[in-house]
Amino acid sequence: MFVWQGSSLYQLTSLMERELPDGVIVSEILTRVSLAALLRQFQWVCRDWHNCIHDSKFQLIHSQKTPVVASGFFVLVERSIENISDSNIFFPFNNDPSNPSNKNPSPSLDFLPSPVAIAGSSPFGSLLCCVTLDKLQTGKSIPMFYIRKPATREWRKIPNPKTRFPDVGMRIVVMQTYPTLQYKIVRISATSDVIKYCCELFDSVTWAWKRLPNLKSLSGLVDRFGAVLINGCLHWMNNRRQTHVFSIEQEKWNAIIHLPPDIVESELDIRYLLILVDGKIGVLISNREWTEVWVLENYYIHTSWKRKFRKDLRAISCEVGGVCLPLAMSSTGIIFMLCRCPNRRCCAITYNTNDDAYTSVPFPSDARSFLGFPFESSFCYI
């Protein structure tokens, strides 16, 4: 194994810039560098390399060359039939449409000791926080929380949070991976006050939860799948399109990002979701007919929003026979949508915004509700 020292990396960088064209650096060298080296060292060489490494197309190529398990979306399906356990269904991305046989194995939750529901994830899905349902035994059992790594099929039970308020969102942030894995879990839960949220934090070093000051929001939070992590902060959006910023290092809420009025639609059925796009914070806006993505070009200038694309969903809705509702978007441009069909079973749709291709899979007929979590196994710290 090579260990890159600062001077060696600088000399390599200088040689590559003098002797090799940019296309060769990207396609033949950076896409073959280990993930740990990319995120810890190579992304800091220069601004161009940083932008390249966080570009969705680069991440897709890198993931294809270093496959572990398939990327996609985990969906928790709540069942309406009594004594039937809720289930998790995995919907993979089609990373290589020209070669359907080249598929990585799907991650599974079957190695955990009992049926589980996904409660939160790390930014790229490498860690999932699961809670047992015990629906087949008793509906009043106290849940148990686990940390698990799908690629290595490892898991470990963690202590229960101190409060019993219902979850609004949980997010796992990896702080350090070498020599030991260190992570924090931020849990947001709903209190009896509709605009006040309880905030708790679990630290793997102390192996304990602690209560933090409450988050006071002007309206309800909408990012149930988990917040967006960027610049060492987690971001949660509320129903007024205000984004609350939580600093992992300082362990406190310290800012609010507003969407500018010119990208806020006046229609009532508009849905807003925070996403990560090419290493930048973005927002996925959609209604019954279209979806579009806006990106905050300069994180420290909250007015520097730029529209990345707008897609018409009417043809897909017409073909599948229902209204498409975007629930999440991957860093490689795959939108996961739920289609509610009045005369047939609901289905899940994975829509590739790069080529407009999509696939649909029906849900179980007794499904009552759904909750989705993006899972990108390759381009992550673990």
N, C-alpha and C positions, 0 to 999 in steps of 0.2 A: 504494500500500500504506500502511495506517495503522500508525503505531508508537505503541503505548500507553505513555505515560509514567505514572509512579506517581500523580501528582495527577489526570491525566485519567481514569485507570481508577477512582480513588476517586470522582470527581464523577459518572461514568457510573453507578457502582454505587448511589450515593445517590439519583440521579434514578430509576433503575429500581425501587428498593425503594419509593419514594414513589408512583410513578405507575402501575406495572404489577403485575398479580397474578402470583403465583408460576408458575402454569401457562403464562402467556405468555412469561415469562422462559425457562423450560425449553424449551418446544416451538418457539418462534419465534425466539429469539435465541441461546441457548447452543448449540443443535444446529446453528446455522449459522456459529458462530465457528470459525476455523481451528484445527486440532489443536494446532499449536505454541503458539498463544495460550492454549488451554484448559489445557494441561499446564504451561506455564511461568508463567502469570499468573492466569487466572481461577479455577483451583482453589484458590488461596490467598486469595481475597477473604473467604470466611467458611466456617465448618464446613458449613453447609447446601449451599453450592455445591460444596465438595469432595466431600461424600457423593453429591450429584447427579451430578457428572461421572464418578465411579467406579461409579455404579450400572449394572448390566448392561443395563437397558432403555434408559437414556440412550445408552449406547455403541452399542446396536443402531440407534437412531434416527439418531444422528450418522453412523454408517457408511453407512446407506442414503442419506443426503443428500450424502455426499462419497465416492462409490464410486471405487475404483481397479481392483482385481481382486477376485475372489471370496475369501471366507474359508472355511476348512474344515480338513481334516486331510490332511497328506502321510503316506503309508504306504510304508515301504521293504519290498518283498516279496522275500524271498530265494527263489531258484528251486532246485528239487532236481535239475533236468536239467543234466548236464554241458555246458559250452560255450554255455549260455543265460544271458545277462546278467541280473543282478538288476535290478529295476525299481522306480520310484517311481510310485505311483498317488495322484491327488488326489481327495478326496471333499469336495464343497462343502457348506456349510450351505444350507438353504432359508430365506433371510432373509425372504422375502415369500410365504408359501403362497398368498395370495389372488391373486397376480400372478406365475405361474410364468415368464412370458415376460421378466420384468424381471430378467435374470441378468447378473452381471458376468463377464467372461472369467476362466477359471481360470488361476492362475499356472503357469508351466512351468519345467522345468529344461533344456529342449532347446537353450538358447543357450550352455551350458557346453561346453568343448572335448572332453569325453569322458563316458562313462556315470558317474554319480555316485550316492553313497549319502548321505543326510542323517545327519550326525553330531551336530548340535546346532543350537539356534536362539536368537534373542532372545526375550524374554518374549512378544511379540506376533507373532513370526514374520517380522518385517520383514527380518531377516538370517538366512541359513542357512549353516552351516558344512558343506561337502560334501567328501567324500573319494572319489577315483576308485577304481573297483574293478579295472579291467583284467582282468576275469574271462575275457574272450575271448582274451586274450594269454597271461598267466601268472598263476598264483595266488600267486606269491611277490614280485610287484613292490612297491616301496615306495610307500605311498599319498601323494597330494598333497592339500593342504587349500586350500579356496577360501572367500572371503567373497562372498556374492551378495545382490542386492536384487531380489526377484521383480517388483515393480511397474515398475521401470525397466530390468530386464534387464541390470544391471551386475554385473561380477564382477572379483575380483582374487585372485591366488594369494598365500598367506601361507606363511611358513617352517614346516617340520615341527616338531612338539614335540621336546624333547630326549630324552625317554624312549620306549621301545618297548613299554611295558606296554599291555595291551588296554584300550580305552576302557570306562569305566563310565558316564560322563555328561559332556557339554560344554554350556556355557551362554554366550551372548553378552550382554553388558551395555553398552548405549549410555551413554556418559558425557557427551557433548556433541555437538550437531549443527550448531551455528553458531559461528564461521564455517566450521569444518571438522568432519568426522565423526571423533569419537574413541570408541573402544570397547575393552573388555577381554574376553578369552575365558578362562573358567575351565575347566580340564580335569581331571577325576578319572579315574584309571586304577588298575587292580587290580595289586597286587604279589603276590609269592609268599606273603606273609602274608595270610590270609583276612580279618583284621580291621584291616589297615593299608592305606591308599590313598594313592597318590602324587597330589600336587596341583601343577599348573602353571598359570601365568598368562601370557597374551599381551597386550601393550599395543600399540595401534596407533600410539602416539607414538614409542616406542622401536623398534617393528617387530621385536620379539624376544620369545621365551619365557623365563621364568625359573622355577626350581624353588622351591616354597614348602615349609614344614614339612608333613610327612605328616599326614593325617587318621587318627586312631585311633578306630575304632568298635567297639562291642561286638558288632555283627553286620553282615551285608552290607547295602549300600545297595539301595534298590528303585526309585528314581526315574531310570530309564534315559533317559527322554525329555529330562531337564534339570530343573534346580531351579526353585523358585518365587522370584521377585524381589519384595521388598517392603522398604521402609525402608532402601534401600541395601545390603541383604544378600541373599545367595542361601541357600536352605534345601533341604537334602537329608534325606530320611527313611530310616531303616534298618529292618530286619525286626523290631526290637523297638519300633517306633512312637516312636522317639526322633528328633527333627529337629535336625540339625547346622546351625548358622548361620555363614555365611562373610561377613565384612565386605569389601565391594569396596574401600572407601577405605583401610582398615587392612591389607587383604590378609592376613587371618588368620582362623582359626576362633576364635570368642569366646563361644559360648553353646550350650546344648542346650534345646530345647523338648520337654516330655513331654506326651503325650495323657493326660488324666485317666482313672482306672480305670473310671469309669462309662460311657465311650463305647468302651472296648476290648472287642471281642467275644471270647468264649472258643473259638469254633469254629475249626477248623484251616484251612478254605478261605476265610477272610475276606481280602480284598485292600484295602490302604490306599494311596491316592495323594494327594500334596499338590497343591492347586490354588489358584487366585486367584479369589476370589468378592467382587464389589462392592468391589474395592480392599483386601480383607482376605485373610489367609491362611486356607485351609480344608483339609479333608481329605475325600476321596471314599472311602467305605467300601462294599464290595459283596461279595455272595456269589452263589450260583447262583439265588437267588430274589428278591433285593431290592438296592437301592442307596440310600444316603442321604448327605447332605452336612452336615458340621458346620463352623461358622465361629468363628474366634477373634475375639470382639467387641473385646477390648482387647489389643493386641499385647504390652503390657508386663505384663499379668496373665495368666499362662499357664493359669489355671484358668477363664477366662471364655469357655469354649466353649459354643456354642448350636446346636442342630440346626435347619437351614434347611428341609429336606424329607426325606421318605422315599418312594421309588417302588418299586412291585411290578413285577418284570420277568418274572414267570411267563407272562403272556399273550403277551408278545413272543417268549419262548423257545419256547413251544408253537407259535406261528404259523410261525416260521422253522425249527423243527425241530432246535434245538440249544441249548446253554448260552451265554448272553450274558455276555461278560467286558468290563466297562468299562476302557478304556485311558487316557482323557484326558477333560477337560471344558473347554469354552471359557468365556470370561468372560461370554458371553451365555446360558449355561445349556444348551448343546448337549453331550451326552455322546456320545463316540465309543466304540463297542463292537465287539468281535470275537465272532462267533458260530461256534463250532466244531460242525459238524453231522456226526454219525457216518455218515449214509447219503447225504450230498450234499456239494457244495463248500462250503467255509467262506465266510462273507460278512461284510462290514462294515456296521455299523448306525450311523446318526446319529439320536440320540433327543433330541427337544426337551422338556426338563423343564417348560417353561412351558405347553404344551398337550398333552403326551403323544403328539404325532405323531412318526412315525419313518419312515425309508426304509432299504432294504437293497440292497446291491450285491454280487454274488458275486466272489470272488477267482479268479485263474487256477488251473486245476486242478493245475498242477505246483508251486504255492506250498508252501514248506516252513515258513517262519516269517515273522513280521510285526513291524514296529516303527513306531509312530505318533508324529507331531509335530503339535500344534495350530498352525494358521497363521491369524492374524487380521491382515489386511493394512491395514485402515483406521485403527483406533484404536491408533496407535503413533507413536513419535517420528520415524520416517523416512518 
